Amino acid sequence: MKELWDKFDKQRINELPVVNFEGRIIVVQTEEEANKAVRYLMSQPLLGFDTETRPTFRPGPMNPVALLQVATDDTCFLFRLCKMGMPDSVVRLLSDTEVRKVALSWRDDIGQLQRRRRFQTGDFFDLQNHVSEFGIKDLSLQKLFANVFGQKISKGQQLTNWEADVLTEKQKLYAATDAWACLRLYEELSWLKQTGEWKLLEHEEPVSTEK
C-alpha cells in the first residue's frame, strides 16, 4: 500500500536521493534529424513531454521556447527549436491524436510553442488533473515526484541558457529527466488508480507560536 501526501513537506525534499534519467539522450538540431526522431516517437505507446525556455531576468515578454523534450521509458529526444524552428515533423507530432503525450501544465507549454508556429493540439494529458483525483494538492513536478517515488529531481539547471550554442551534459540530463519524470508519474498513478493500492495522508501544518 503506497502512502501519498496531500501536500509534500518541502523541507523533506533535500533529504531524498537524487534521481536522473538513465536512458539515451539524443540532441536533435536539424530537420532531417527531427524527421527521424518523430518517426520513432510516433511508434511508441506513450510519451513524456516538457519544454525549456531561456529565462529573462527583467520585466517584459518571454523568450520563445528553446527546447522541446520528448521521452520514452529509455530514450529522450531534445529538439533544439532555437536552432531549427518548428519543422513539419515536429508539428505533426504535436498534432497527433493517436499517441498520448503526458506533461505537467501542458496548456502553458502549448501556448508558448504556438508562438513559434500555429498547430492543432493533439492528445495531451495533464498530470495536474491526474493527481487531483488522488486528493494531492501539490502541482510542481519536483514535489509530485518526491511524493510518489521518494526521490528528488534536481532543479539546478532550470535557469541556465537554453539557447547556448552547445548544451552542457548537466543541461541535457536535467531536460531529459523532466520529460521522463512526467511519463513515470503517469504510469505509476495509473497503476495505483487501477489497483487501489494507495492511501492519502494529510500533512499537518506546523502550529505558529508567534503572537
SERO-4910 file (N, C-alpha, C, O; in steps of 0.05 Angstrom, whole numbers):
BEGIN
 pado doro    nc1    nc2    nc3   cac1   cac2   cac3    cc1    cc2    cc3    oc1    oc2    oc3
  Met    A     17    -24      0      0      0      0     18     25      0     33     30     19
  Lys    A     16     41    -21     32     65    -23     19     88     -9     -5     93    -12
  Glu    A     35    102      8     24    125     22     31    151      6     54    156      0
  Leu    A     11    166      0     14    192    -13      5    214      5    -14    211     21
  Trp    A     18    237      3     11    260     20     -5    280      3      0    283    -21
  Asp    A    -25    293     16    -40    313      2    -22    337     -4    -25    350    -25
  Lys    A     -3    343     14     18    363     10     44    351     20     46    342     42
  Phe    A     64    352      2     90    342     10    107    363     23    109    386     12
  Asp    A    119    357     46    135    376     61    160    383     44    177    366     39
  Lys    A    162    408     36    185    417     20    211    413     34    231    408     21
  Gln    A    212    415     60    237    412     75    248    383     72    272    379     75
  Arg    A    230    364     67    239    336     65    253    330     38    267    311     36
  Ile    A    248    347     18    258    340     -9    288    339     -9    300    321    -22
  Asn    A    302    357      5    331    357      5    343    333     18    367    327     14
  Glu    A    327    318     33    337    294     46    335    269     28    346    248     34
  Leu    A    322    272      5    316    249    -12    339    244    -31    354    263    -38
  Pro    A    343    219    -40    363    213    -61    356    226    -87    332    226    -95
  Val    A    376    236   -102    371    248   -128    367    227   -149    381    207   -150
  Val    A    347    232   -167    342    213   -189    348    227   -215    342    251   -218
  Asn    A    359    213   -234    365    223   -261    356    202   -282    356    178   -277
  Phe    A    349    212   -305    343    195   -328    368    179   -335    390    191   -337
  Glu    A    365    153   -339    389    136   -344    389    125   -373    406    108   -379
  Gly    A    371    134   -390    370    123   -417    386    140   -437    403    156   -429
  Arg    A    381    136   -462    395    150   -484    384    179   -486    359    183   -484
  Ile    A    401    198   -490    393    226   -494    404    234   -522    428    233   -526
  Ile    A    385    241   -540    393    247   -567    385    276   -573    362    283   -572
  Val    A    405    292   -580    400    320   -586    393    322   -616    407    311   -633
  Val    A    372    337   -622    361    340   -649    364    369   -657    352    387   -644
  Gln    A    379    375   -678    384    403   -686    378    409   -715    379    432   -723
  Thr    A    371    389   -731    365    393   -760    338    381   -767    328    364   -752
  Glu    A    327    390   -789    301    380   -798    303    350   -804    285    335   -798
  Glu    A    325    342   -815    329    313   -822    329    296   -796    317    275   -795
  Glu    A    344    306   -776    344    292   -750    317    291   -737    309    271   -725
  Ala    A    302    313   -740    275    315   -728    257    295   -742    241    282   -728
  Asn    A    259    292   -768    242    273   -783    246    245   -773    227    229   -768
  Lys    A    271    238   -769    278    211   -760    268    206   -731    258    185   -725
  Ala    A    272    226   -714    264    224   -686    233    221   -684    223    204   -669
  Val    A    219    237   -699    190    236   -698    179    209   -708    160    199   -697
  Arg    A    191    198   -728    182    171   -738    185    151   -716    167    134   -712
  Tyr    A    206    152   -700    210    134   -678    189    139   -656    176    121   -646
  Leu    A    185    164   -649    167    171   -627    138    164   -634    122    157   -616
  Met    A    130    167   -659    103    161   -667     97    131   -666     73    123   -668
  Ser    A    117    115   -662    113     86   -660    111     77   -631    106     53   -625
  Gln    A    113     96   -612    112     89   -584     84     92   -572     68    108   -583
  Pro    A     77     78   -551     50     79   -540     45    103   -522     22    111   -519
  Leu    A     66    115   -511     63    136   -491     88    153   -490    110    142   -491
  Leu    A     85    179   -487    109    197   -487    107    217   -464     86    227   -457
  Gly    A    130    223   -452    133    245   -433    141    270   -448    156    269   -468
  Phe    A    133    293   -439    135    317   -454    142    341   -436    131    343   -414
  Asp    A    160    358   -445    167    382   -429    180    402   -448    188    395   -470
  Thr    A    183    427   -439    198    447   -455    216    463   -436    212    464   -412
  Glu    A    236    476   -448    253    494   -434    256    520   -450    256    520   -474
  Thr    A    257    542   -435    259    569   -447    282    585   -434    285    584   -409
  Arg    A    297    599   -450    318    616   -438    305    636   -420    288    651   -429
  Pro    A    313    638   -394    300    656   -376    305    685   -382    326    692   -393
  Thr    A    286    702   -374    290    731   -375    291    740   -346    275    732   -330
  Phe    A    310    758   -341    313    768   -313    305    797   -310    312    810   -291
  Arg    A    288    806   -329    277    833   -327    248    832   -337    242    814   -353
  Pro    A    232    851   -330    204    851   -339    203    853   -369    220    866   -382
  Gly    A    182    840   -381    179    841   -410    170    814   -420    165    795   -405
  Pro    A    167    811   -446    157    786   -458    177    763   -454    201    768   -452
  Met    A    167    739   -453    183    715   -450    198    709   -476    188    717   -498
  Asn    A    220    696   -474    234    686   -498    218    662   -510    203    649   -495
  Pro    A    221    657   -536    207    634   -547    219    608   -537    242    607   -527
  Val    A    203    586   -538    213    560   -528    238    553   -543    239    553   -568
  Ala    A    259    545   -528    285    538   -540    287    508   -544    300    499   -563
  Leu    A    275    492   -526    279    463   -526    253    449   -521    237    456   -503
  Leu    A    248    428   -537    225    410   -533    236    383   -527    252    371   -542
  Gln    A    229    372   -503    238    346   -495    215    326   -497    193    331   -487
  Val    A    220    303   -510    200    282   -513    214    256   -506    234    248   -518
  Ala    A    202    242   -486    216    218   -475    198    193   -476    174    194   -473
  Thr    A    212    171   -481    200    144   -476    212    134   -450    226    149   -436
  Asp    A    207    109   -443    219     99   -418    250     98   -419    263     99   -399
  Asp    A    261     95   -443    290     91   -445    305    110   -464    329    108   -467
  Thr    A    290    129   -477    303    147   -496    289    174   -494    265    176   -492
  Cys    A    306    195   -494    294    222   -494    307    238   -517    332    240   -520
  Phe    A    290    251   -533    299    268   -555    297    297   -546    276    305   -536
  Leu    A    318    312   -550    318    341   -544    318    356   -570    338    358   -583
  Phe    A    295    367   -577    291    382   -602    299    411   -597    286    425   -582
  Arg    A    321    420   -609    331    447   -605    316    466   -624    326    473   -646
  Leu    A    293    475   -616    277    492   -633    290    519   -638    285    532   -659
  Cys    A    307    527   -620    322    553   -624    341    551   -647    350    571   -657
  Lys    A    348    526   -655    367    522   -677    353    517   -704    362    525   -725
  Met    A    330    503   -703    317    494   -727    288    503   -731    276    496   -751
  Gly    A    278    519   -712    250    527   -714    232    503   -709    239    485   -693
  Met    A    208    503   -722    188    481   -717    184    466   -744    167    474   -759
  Pro    A    199    446   -749    196    430   -774    168    417   -775    154    414   -755
  Asp    A    160    411   -800    134    398   -803    131    373   -787    109    367   -776
  Ser    A    152    357   -784    150    332   -769    144    337   -740    129    322   -727
  Val    A    156    359   -728    150    365   -700    121    374   -697    108    367   -678
  Val    A    111    390   -716     83    398   -715     65    374   -717     44    372   -704
  Arg    A     73    355   -734     57    330   -737     55    315   -710     34    304   -703
  Leu    A     78    314   -696     78    300   -670     60    314   -650     45    301   -636
  Leu    A     62    341   -649     46    356   -630     16    355   -637      0    357   -619
  Ser    A     10    350   -662    -18    349   -670    -30    321   -670    -54    318   -673
  Asp    A    -13    301   -666    -22    273   -667    -42    266   -645    -39    275   -622
  Thr    A    -62    252   -653    -83    244   -634    -82    214   -626    -99    205   -611
  Glu    A    -62    200   -636    -60    171   -631    -42    165   -608    -49    147   -591
  Val    A    -20    179   -605     -1    174   -584     -4    194   -562     -2    218   -567
  Arg    A    -10    185   -538    -14    203   -515     12    216   -506     32    202   -504
  Lys    A     11    242   -502     35    257   -492     28    268   -465      9    283   -461
  Val    A     44    261   -445     39    268   -417     57    291   -409     81    290   -413
  Ala    A     45    312   -397     60    335   -389     49    346   -363     27    338   -354
  Leu    A     63    366   -352     53    380   -328     45    408   -337     62    423   -347
  Ser    A     20    415   -333     10    441   -341     16    445   -371     28    466   -379
  Trp    A      7    426   -387     14    426   -415      3    450   -431     14    457   -451
  Arg    A    -19    461   -422    -31    484   -437    -11    508   -438    -10    522   -458
  Asp    A      4    511   -416     24    533   -416     46    527   -437     53    545   -452
  Asp    A     55    502   -438     76    495   -458     65    498   -486     79    509   -504
  Ile    A     41    489   -491     29    490   -518     26    520   -526     32    527   -549
  Gly    A     17    536   -507     14    564   -513     40    577   -522     40    594   -540
  Gln    A     62    570   -509     88    581   -516     98    570   -543    110    584   -559
  Leu    A     93    544   -548    101    532   -573     85    544   -597     96    547   -619
  Gln    A     60    552   -591     44    565   -612     56    591   -621     50    601   -643
  Arg    A     73    603   -605     86    628   -613    106    623   -635    112    641   -651
  Arg    A    116    599   -637    135    592   -658    120    585   -684    128    593   -706
  Arg    A     99    570   -681     83    561   -704     56    551   -695     55    535   -676
  Arg    A     36    559   -709      9    550   -701      4    521   -709     15    512   -730
  Phe    A    -11    506   -693    -17    478   -699    -41    469   -683    -48    482   -662
  Gln    A    -54    449   -692    -76    436   -678    -64    419   -655    -46    403   -660
  Thr    A    -75    421   -631    -64    406   -609    -74    377   -609    -98    372   -612
  Gly    A    -56    358   -606    -63    330   -606    -71    320   -579    -82    334   -563
  Asp    A    -65    294   -574    -73    281   -549    -52    287   -527    -31    274   -526
  Phe    A    -58    307   -511    -41    313   -488    -57    308   -462    -81    312   -461
  Phe    A    -42    299   -442    -54    293   -416    -39    308   -394    -15    307   -393
  Asp    A    -54    323   -378    -42    340   -357    -41    325   -331    -61    317   -320
  Leu    A    -17    321   -321    -13    307   -295    -27    321   -272    -35    309   -253
  Gln    A    -30    348   -274    -43    362   -252    -71    353   -249    -82    353   -226
  Asn    A    -85    346   -270   -112    335   -268   -111    308   -255   -129    300   -240
  His    A    -91    292   -262    -89    265   -253    -85    264   -222    -99    249   -209
  Val    A    -67    281   -212    -61    280   -183    -85    290   -167    -88    282   -144
  Ser    A   -101    308   -178   -124    318   -163   -144    296   -157   -159    298   -137
  Glu    A   -144    275   -174   -162    253   -169   -154    237   -144   -171    223   -132
  Phe    A   -129    240   -135   -120    227   -111   -122    244    -87   -117    235    -64
  Gly    A   -129    269    -90   -130    288    -68   -104    302    -63   -101    315    -43
  Ile    A    -85    299    -82    -59    312    -79    -62    342    -88    -73    347   -109
  Lys    A    -52    360    -72    -55    388    -77    -30    401    -89    -32    423   -101
  Asp    A     -7    388    -87     17    399    -99     16    397   -129      4    378   -140
  Leu    A     28    417   -142     27    417   -171     54    418   -185     56    416   -209
  Ser    A     76    421   -169    103    422   -182    113    394   -187    107    375   -172
  Leu    A    129    391   -208    140    365   -215    158    354   -193    157    330   -186
  Gln    A    174    371   -181    192    362   -160    177    351   -136    185    330   -126
  Lys    A    157    365   -127    141    355   -104    126    330   -111    124    312    -94
  Leu    A    115    329   -135     99    305   -142    117    280   -143    109    259   -134
  Phe    A    141    283   -155    158    260   -157    168    251   -130    170    228   -124
  Ala    A    174    271   -113    182    264    -85    160    250    -70    165    231    -56
  Asn    A    136    259    -74    113    247    -61    108    218    -70    104    200    -53
  Val    A    109    213    -96    102    187   -107    125    167   -105    120    144   -100
  Phe    A    150    177   -109    172    158   -111    193    161    -89    211    145    -86
  Gly    A    191    182    -73    211    186    -52    238    193    -62    258    185    -50
  Gln    A    239    207    -85    264    214    -97    263    244   -105    242    255   -110
  Lys    A    287    256   -107    289    285   -113    298    289   -142    317    278   -151
  Ile    A    283    306   -156    291    316   -182    305    343   -177    293    362   -167
  Ser    A    330    345   -185    345    370   -182    335    391   -201    329    385   -224
  Lys    A    333    415   -192    324    438   -209    347    457   -214    342    481   -221
  Gly    A    372    448   -210    395    466   -211    400    478   -238    413    500   -240
  Gln    A    391    466   -260    396    476   -287    373    492   -298    374    501   -321
  Gln    A    352    496   -283    327    508   -294    331    535   -306    320    541   -327
  Leu    A    348    552   -293    351    580   -302    377    584   -318    387    606   -319
  Thr    A    386    563   -331    410    565   -348    402    574   -376    378    576   -383
  Asn    A    422    579   -393    416    589   -420    410    565   -439    428    551   -448
  Trp    A    385    562   -446    376    540   -463    380    546   -492    374    529   -509
  Glu    A    390    570   -499    396    577   -526    426    577   -532    435    586   -553
  Ala    A    442    566   -513    471    565   -516    478    549   -542    463    532   -550
  Asp    A    501    555   -553    510    541   -577    511    511   -573    502    496   -590
  Val    A    520    503   -550    522    475   -543    511    471   -515    519    485   -496
  Leu    A    492    452   -512    482    446   -485    502    431   -469    516    413   -480
  Thr    A    504    437   -444    522    421   -426    510    394   -420    486    390   -424
  Glu    A    526    376   -410    516    350   -403    496    352   -380    476    337   -379
  Lys    A    500    371   -362    481    375   -340    454    385   -350    433    377   -341
  Gln    A    455    403   -370    430    413   -382    415    391   -395    391    388   -392
  Lys    A    429    375   -411    416    353   -425    403    333   -405    381    323   -410
  Leu    A    418    326   -384    407    307   -365    383    319   -350    363    305   -346
  Tyr    A    384    344   -343    362    358   -330    337    357   -347    315    350   -339
  Ala    A    341    365   -373    318    367   -391    306    339   -396    281    337   -396
  Ala    A    322    319   -400    312    292   -404    298    281   -380    277    268   -382
  Thr    A    308    287   -356    296    277   -332    268    288   -328    250    274   -320
  Asp    A    265    314   -334    238    326   -330    217    312   -348    195    306   -339
  Ala    A    224    308   -373    204    295   -392    199    266   -383    176    257   -383
  Trp    A    220    252   -377    217    224   -368    201    222   -342    185    204   -338
  Ala    A    205    241   -324    191    241   -298    161    243   -302    146    230   -287
  Cys    A    152    259   -321    124    261   -327    113    234   -336     91    226   -327
  Leu    A    128    220   -352    119    193   -361    118    174   -338     98    159   -335
  Arg    A    138    174   -321    138    155   -298    115    161   -279    103    142   -269
  Leu    A    110    186   -274     87    193   -256     61    183   -267     44    172   -253
  Tyr    A     57    187   -293     32    178   -306     29    148   -303      7    138   -296
  Glu    A     50    133   -309     49    104   -307     43     94   -279     26     76   -275
  Glu    A     56    106   -259     53     98   -232     25    105   -221     12     89   -208
  Leu    A     16    129   -227    -10    138   -217    -33    122   -231    -53    116   -218
  Ser    A    -29    116   -256    -49    100   -270    -51     72   -257    -73     61   -254
  Trp    A    -28     61   -250    -28     34   -237    -41     36   -210    -57     18   -203
  Leu    A    -35     56   -194    -47     59   -168    -77     63   -170    -92     52   -153
  Lys    A    -86     79   -189   -114     83   -192   -129     57   -200   -151     52   -190
  Gln    A   -116     41   -216   -128     16   -225   -129     -4   -202   -149    -19   -200
  Thr    A   -108     -6   -186   -107    -26   -165   -118    -17   -139   -126    -34   -122
  Gly    A   -119      9   -134   -128     19   -108   -108     15    -86   -115     17    -62
  Glu    A    -83      9    -93    -62      4    -73    -49     29    -63    -25     33    -65
  Trp    A    -65     48    -53    -54     73    -42    -73     84    -21    -97     77    -20
  Lys    A    -62    101     -4    -79    116     15    -68    144     18    -44    148     15
  Leu    A    -85    163     23    -77    191     25    -73    199     54    -90    194     71
  Leu    A    -50    212     60    -44    222     86    -46    252     85    -39    265     65
  Glu    A    -55    264    107    -58    293    108    -34    305    122    -27    298    145
  His    A    -21    324    109      2    338    120     -8    360    140    -25    376    133
  Glu    A      2    359    165     -6    378    185     13    402    184     38    398    187
  Glu    A      2    426    180     19    450    181     29    455    209     14    451    228
  Pro    A     54    463    212     64    469    239     49    492    252     41    511    238
  Val    A     44    489    277     29    510    292     48    533    298     69    529    310
  Ser    A     39    557    291     55    581    296     54    588    325     33    587    338
  Thr    A     77    596    337     78    604    364     81    635    367     83    645    389
  Glu    A     80    648    344     82    677    344     56    689    354     34    679    350
  Lys    A     59    712    368     35    726    378     32    752    363     13    767    368
***
